[in-house]
């Protein structure tokens, strides 16, 4: 039972990591756009 639960947890962790990575990417891009707009 536990062995079957582990992959699911890992998959969810991967999804979360990807989401955070995407959020950071959008944050960086938005900040870059703001800096380019300022100059």
Secondary structure by P-SEA (a helix, b strand, c coil): caaaaaaaaaaaaaaaaaaaaaaaaaaaaaaaaaaaaac
